[in-house]
Amino acid sequence: MNRILDFYSKHPIRYGVIIILFALVGGLPGLIRYVPASIGIISGNFMHIGDNDNNITAQGDGFVTLNGTARATEDMHFDPSNLKVPAGDFPAAAEKGVTPVFLFDKAADEELRGAVEIPHNYASGTDFKAHFHWTPVDADAGDVTWGIEWHTTAGNNDEILTEGTTTQIVVDATGSRQDEHLISGNITLDGTGLVGEMFLHFRIFRDANASEGEASDTYDDDAALFSFDVEYMKGSFGVDRQW
């Protein structure tokens, strides 16, 4: 017992990992009496490391969830070449160095479309953060307005693909350097009521004519997009079920 406590005092993080690993393989009951009070809380058929609000919880069956500040962000990365072009007003494909890009015109609002299943490890009800990786094709100064129009559906729940959408934008400046890798600010997508396995339907676009509220698009050339990313909060390692 003294050796276990001595190891915990010197290596608390490693000890916590060992506790979780034993929980995952069913060894938790035999370890309960060796867990110092500061490592977490044990009650009935679960154990968690942390406090009541911020913790890693191992259920009696070994399923692990992340809560509060123990949660981590993950990224859904969309290569624009894997998104779908509409019948009209779509960007031209090109390359910058070895990087494939789509050239969003200044003369018209161009767009790409897609749909993706919200990951199983998504922390239900938390917001998403969407942003754009792009580059200007010359060194001129100016703003580019990127936007996303989106909605969600749940399968077998009387929800339709043509339901109402939400449109949001972010304005980004060129930096006056040709071919510079720029990352826009985040657009926050409200996660209220959302859960893993729902679908996110969206179109992304350049608001070249600045028609959306608070838009500003003063860069007079193509904006070359090479990635669109949506960050989300992880609440577990997946769905608590097996087949």
C-alpha positions as CSV (number, residue, x, y, z in Angstrom):
1,M,0.0,0.0,0.0
2,N,2.8,2.4,0.9
3,R,4.5,1.7,-2.4
4,I,1.3,2.5,-4.3
5,L,0.8,5.8,-2.5
6,D,4.5,6.7,-3.0
7,F,4.1,6.0,-6.8
8,Y,1.0,8.2,-6.8
9,S,2.7,11.1,-5.0
10,K,5.6,11.0,-7.6
11,H,3.6,10.3,-10.7
12,P,-0.1,11.3,-10.2
13,I,-0.9,11.6,-14.0
14,R,0.6,8.1,-14.7
15,Y,-1.4,6.7,-11.8
16,G,-4.6,8.2,-13.1
17,V,-3.9,6.7,-16.6
18,I,-3.3,3.3,-14.9
19,I,-6.6,3.6,-13.0
20,I,-8.5,4.3,-16.2
21,L,-6.8,1.4,-18.1
22,F,-7.6,-1.0,-15.3
23,A,-11.2,0.2,-15.4
24,L,-11.4,-0.4,-19.1
25,V,-10.3,-4.0,-18.7
26,G,-12.5,-4.7,-15.7
27,G,-9.9,-4.4,-12.9
28,L,-11.5,-1.5,-11.2
29,P,-13.1,-3.3,-8.2
30,G,-9.7,-4.6,-7.0
31,L,-8.1,-1.1,-7.2
32,I,-10.8,0.9,-5.4
33,R,-9.1,0.6,-2.0
34,Y,-5.8,1.9,-3.4
35,V,-7.2,5.1,-4.9
36,P,-6.1,8.3,-2.9
37,A,-9.0,10.7,-2.3
38,S,-7.4,13.4,-4.4
39,I,-7.4,11.2,-7.6
40,G,-11.2,11.3,-7.9
41,I,-14.5,10.1,-6.8
42,I,-15.7,6.5,-6.6
43,S,-19.4,5.8,-6.3
44,G,-21.3,2.6,-7.0
45,N,-20.5,1.4,-10.4
46,F,-18.4,4.3,-11.7
47,M,-15.2,6.2,-11.0
48,H,-14.0,9.6,-12.2
49,I,-10.8,11.5,-12.1
50,G,-11.3,15.2,-11.3
51,D,-14.1,17.0,-9.5
52,N,-17.8,16.8,-9.8
53,D,-18.0,19.0,-12.9
54,N,-14.7,18.4,-14.7
55,N,-13.6,14.8,-14.9
56,I,-12.9,11.7,-16.9
57,T,-15.5,9.1,-15.9
58,A,-15.2,5.3,-16.3
59,Q,-18.5,3.5,-16.0
60,G,-18.9,0.1,-14.5
61,D,-18.8,-1.5,-18.0
62,G,-15.6,0.4,-18.8
63,F,-17.1,3.1,-21.1
64,V,-15.3,6.4,-20.7
65,T,-16.8,9.9,-21.0
66,L,-15.1,13.3,-20.8
67,N,-16.9,16.1,-18.9
68,G,-16.3,19.8,-18.4
69,T,-12.8,21.0,-18.9
70,A,-11.7,17.3,-19.4
71,R,-13.2,17.5,-22.9
72,A,-11.0,18.1,-25.9
73,T,-11.6,19.6,-29.4
74,E,-11.4,17.6,-32.6
75,D,-11.5,18.8,-36.2
76,M,-13.7,17.8,-39.1
77,H,-11.6,18.7,-42.1
78,F,-13.1,19.2,-45.6
79,D,-10.9,19.2,-48.6
80,P,-12.9,21.5,-51.0
81,S,-12.3,19.0,-53.9
82,N,-14.5,16.5,-52.0
83,L,-17.4,19.0,-51.7
84,K,-20.1,19.2,-54.4
85,V,-20.4,22.0,-56.9
86,P,-23.9,23.4,-57.6
87,A,-25.3,23.8,-61.1
88,G,-24.0,27.3,-61.4
89,D,-21.9,29.9,-59.6
90,F,-19.2,27.5,-58.4
91,P,-15.4,28.3,-58.0
92,A,-12.8,27.2,-60.6
93,A,-10.3,24.5,-59.6
94,A,-6.7,25.5,-59.7
95,E,-3.4,24.9,-57.9
96,K,-1.0,27.0,-55.8
97,G,2.3,25.4,-55.8
98,V,1.5,21.7,-55.0
99,T,-1.8,22.6,-53.2
100,P,-5.1,22.2,-55.0
101,V,-7.4,25.3,-54.5
102,F,-10.8,26.6,-55.5
103,L,-10.8,30.2,-56.8
104,F,-13.8,32.1,-55.4
105,D,-14.5,35.0,-57.8
106,K,-15.0,38.6,-56.8
107,A,-17.6,39.1,-59.6
108,A,-20.1,36.6,-58.2
109,D,-21.1,34.7,-55.1
110,E,-19.7,31.2,-55.6
111,E,-20.3,28.2,-53.4
112,L,-19.6,24.6,-52.6
113,R,-22.0,22.2,-50.8
114,G,-21.7,19.2,-48.5
115,A,-23.2,17.1,-45.8
116,V,-21.5,15.2,-42.9
117,E,-22.6,13.0,-40.0
118,I,-21.8,14.6,-36.7
119,P,-19.2,12.3,-35.1
120,H,-20.2,9.7,-32.5
121,N,-17.8,11.2,-29.9
122,Y,-19.4,14.7,-30.2
123,A,-20.3,16.2,-26.8
124,S,-24.1,16.7,-27.1
125,G,-25.3,20.3,-27.2
126,T,-21.9,22.0,-27.5
127,D,-21.2,24.5,-30.2
128,F,-19.2,24.0,-33.4
129,K,-16.5,26.4,-34.7
130,A,-16.1,26.7,-38.5
131,H,-13.2,28.5,-40.3
132,F,-11.6,28.8,-43.7
133,H,-8.0,28.2,-44.8
134,W,-7.3,30.4,-47.9
135,T,-4.9,32.5,-49.8
136,P,-5.0,35.7,-51.9
137,V,-3.8,35.4,-55.5
138,D,-1.9,38.7,-55.4
139,A,-0.5,41.2,-52.9
140,D,-3.4,43.6,-53.0
141,A,-5.1,44.6,-49.7
142,G,-8.7,44.0,-49.0
143,D,-11.3,42.0,-47.1
144,V,-12.9,38.7,-48.0
145,T,-16.2,37.6,-46.6
146,W,-16.6,33.8,-46.1
147,G,-20.0,32.3,-45.2
148,I,-21.8,29.2,-44.3
149,E,-25.5,28.4,-44.7
150,W,-26.4,25.3,-42.7
151,H,-29.0,23.2,-40.9
152,T,-29.1,19.7,-39.3
153,T,-31.4,16.7,-39.5
154,A,-31.9,13.6,-37.4
155,G,-32.6,10.3,-39.2
156,N,-36.1,8.7,-38.9
157,N,-37.4,11.7,-37.0
158,D,-39.8,13.4,-39.6
159,E,-37.1,15.9,-40.6
160,I,-36.6,17.0,-44.2
161,L,-33.5,18.0,-46.2
162,T,-35.1,21.2,-47.4
163,E,-35.9,22.7,-44.0
164,G,-34.9,26.2,-43.0
165,T,-31.3,27.2,-42.8
166,T,-29.1,29.6,-40.8
167,T,-26.5,31.8,-42.6
168,Q,-23.5,33.2,-40.9
169,I,-20.3,35.0,-42.1
170,V,-16.8,36.0,-41.1
171,V,-14.7,38.8,-42.6
172,D,-11.0,38.2,-43.1
173,A,-8.2,40.6,-44.4
174,T,-5.7,39.6,-47.0
175,G,-2.5,40.8,-45.2
176,S,-1.2,42.1,-48.5
177,R,1.0,39.1,-49.3
178,Q,0.4,36.9,-52.3
179,D,-0.1,33.2,-51.6
180,E,0.0,33.6,-47.8
181,H,-1.7,30.9,-45.8
182,L,-4.5,32.7,-44.0
183,I,-7.0,31.3,-41.5
184,S,-10.3,33.1,-40.9
185,G,-11.8,33.7,-37.6
186,N,-14.3,31.2,-36.3
187,I,-18.0,31.1,-37.0
188,T,-19.9,29.6,-34.0
189,L,-22.6,27.2,-35.0
190,D,-25.1,26.8,-32.2
191,G,-25.1,23.2,-30.9
192,T,-28.3,23.4,-28.8
193,G,-30.2,20.2,-29.1
194,L,-27.7,18.5,-31.4
195,V,-26.3,15.0,-30.7
196,G,-23.9,12.7,-32.4
197,E,-25.1,10.8,-35.6
198,M,-27.3,13.8,-36.7
199,F,-26.3,15.2,-40.1
200,L,-24.9,18.7,-40.7
201,H,-25.9,20.0,-44.1
202,F,-24.2,23.1,-45.5
203,R,-23.0,25.3,-48.3
204,I,-19.9,27.5,-48.0
205,F,-19.5,30.6,-50.1
206,R,-17.7,33.9,-50.7
207,D,-20.1,36.8,-50.2
208,A,-18.5,38.8,-53.0
209,N,-21.3,41.3,-53.2
210,A,-21.4,41.8,-49.4
211,S,-25.1,41.1,-49.3
212,E,-25.1,39.6,-45.8
213,G,-25.3,41.9,-42.8
214,E,-21.9,43.2,-41.6
215,A,-20.2,41.8,-44.7
216,S,-17.2,43.5,-46.2
217,D,-15.7,42.2,-49.4
218,T,-13.2,44.7,-50.8
219,Y,-10.5,42.4,-52.2
220,D,-10.8,42.7,-56.0
221,D,-9.4,39.3,-57.1
222,D,-9.9,35.6,-56.5
223,A,-9.8,34.2,-53.0
224,A,-8.2,30.7,-53.2
225,L,-9.7,28.3,-50.7
226,F,-7.9,25.1,-49.9
227,S,-9.6,23.8,-46.7
228,F,-12.7,24.3,-44.7
229,D,-12.7,23.0,-41.1
230,V,-15.4,22.5,-38.4
231,E,-14.1,22.0,-34.8
232,Y,-16.2,20.2,-32.3
233,M,-16.0,19.2,-28.6
234,K,-15.4,15.5,-27.8
235,G,-17.4,14.1,-24.9
236,S,-16.4,10.4,-25.2
237,F,-14.5,7.9,-27.3
238,G,-17.7,7.1,-29.3
239,V,-21.3,5.9,-28.8
240,D,-21.9,3.6,-25.8
241,R,-23.1,0.6,-27.7
242,Q,-21.6,-2.4,-29.5
243,W,-23.1,-4.4,-32.3
